C-alpha cells in the first residue's frame, strides 16, 4: 500500500461522518415564521466508541513513548548522578556548564521522544509497523499537517 493510499483511507478509529459547520448568515435578515417548538436535544457529533483509539494502537504508542522518551530521560538523570559522584569521590571536576548542556540536551530529546513515539506508531490495528517507525512517522506527520491545513482553511 502506497503512502498516498494510506493518507486517503480513513483510520479505523476515525469517525464515519464529518461534522457539519453551521452556516453563517449573509447579513440580510430574512423574515421567518415564528414557530413554537421544543429545542432539540444536543447530541454529541460522535460516540465515544467512534472517537476512541483502539487498545492495540494505544499500547503500541505507549511502548514507543517509553522507549523514545524514557531512555534519554534516564540518561539525563544518570548524567547528573555520575557528575556528582565524580566531583565528590574523585578529583575529576566537570565544568558545570557542560553538565547543564548535556542534561538539557538529553531531557530535550526525551520531550521530543514523546511526540516521535506517538507519530512513529502504526495507527493501523493490523499492521505493527517497523522498529524505528520512520515510514509511519512520515505518513502520520502528513496526515496531521493535512488536517491542520484543512482546519486553517475552514477558519479563514
Buried (B, 14 or more C-beta within 10 A) or exposed (E): EEEEEBEEEEBEBEEEEEEEEEEEEEEEEEEEEEEEEEEEEEEEEBEEEEEEBBEBBBEBBEEBBEBBBBBBBEBBBEBBEEBEEBBEEEEEEBEEEEBEEBBEBBBEBBEEBBBBBBBBBBBBBEEEBEEEBEBBBEBBBBBEEEEEEEEEEEEE
